[in-house]
Amino acid sequence: FLGHRKRVVFWEPLLTLRSSCNCLDASRPWLCYWILHSLELLEEPIPESVASDVCRFLSHCQSPSGGFGGGPGQHPHLAPTYAAVNALCVIGTEEAYGVIHREKLLEYLYSLKQPDGSFIMHIGGEVDVRSAYCAASVASLTNIITPTLFERTAEWIARCQNWEGGIGGVPGMEAHGGYTFCGLAALVILKKEHVLNLKSLLHWVTGRQMRFEGGFQGRCNKLVDGCYSFWQAGLLPLLHRALHAKGDPALSMTHWMFDQQALQEYILLCCQCPAGGLLDKPGKSRDFYHTCYCLSGLSIAQHFGSGDLLHEVVLGVPENRLQPTHPVYNISPDKVVQAVMHFLTKPVPSATEETATD
């Protein structure tokens, strides 16, 4: 069974981290997101004082030029920007939404946009498909998408799909679970999933679930890893809906296209640390990253559809049930709706590529 009480004890370092976390100094918004999202999956309330402290901390991570850095005073970067916006949306208060400087964020995104439609992760940084997803995610949640912001982005992502069917970091690279999720999720946001060969992608991702372990590997001929419980299994709801929109008659209306029970068995039996938290595989140490994505994958495996099509498969005791997570943004579906509705009341900023580079 899933030991909720031990999980909650694991989250107390949200306010005070051990010295062993020094290596994550440039990932502090990620720590906020991983912990807050795990708490919402476990349906554990976030105290108002803690939420307010997180808002103040993330405001110090925000750059005057737009976007968020890995910590106060650090240069902005798309990865912690994604994590910070997600964390603030999980909190979902006026204070949290007010932290985000939307006009500067849009200018920052334009400053990272490349002529071929791709994005660099930071000024002077690398291009890969993560950046397209991070940009699309924060822009769609905060209502700052303009007609030109994602020109040619879908076509660039399509070039990252390789002969295996999955998506690599850049065109011509090996297919990888994390990059594949980022590519497809970005296209879902942009409503351009059709640019991919969806059947080839489906064949690739379903082949990544390990027959013996039940969990997912990230790439062909690699070991199982708990974090791919989300990065790979999270692709299946996105593919299911994309194929359903194309009228595929073979789709189930009660289950995703992977073995949901086997994945739950792997997470519950192999990925839990007795002291709390979750991990990559037996023999590995627990950490916040794997805890977040193991729980996210467990949630995906438990919940099919929504509304009239909702069908739940919860392995073990009823207490193992987690809250649903949004397969595109990986925060609560209710928090996605709440954030989108909040920012839709505000006009889209008028920044352009020219103003961002002036």
Secondary structure, DSSP 4 states (H G I P E B T S, - for coil): ---HHHHHHHTGGGTS--GGGGGGGGGHHHHHHHHHHHHHHTTPPPPHHHHHHHHHHHHHHB-TTSSBBSSTTPPB-HHHHHHHHHHHHHH-SHHHHHH--HHHHHHHHHHHB-TTS-BBSSTT--B-HHHHHHHHHHHHHTT---TTTTTTHHHHHHHTB-TTSSB-SSTTSPP-HHHHHHHHHHHHHHT-GGGS-HHHHHHHHHTTB-TTT-SBBSSTT--B-TTHHHHTTTHHHHHHHHHHHTT-TT--SSS-SS-HHHHHHHHHHHSB-TTS-BBSSTTSPB-HHHHHHHHHHHHHHHEE-SGGG-EE---SSGGGPPPP--TTTSS-HHHHHHHHHHHHTSPPP---HHHHH-
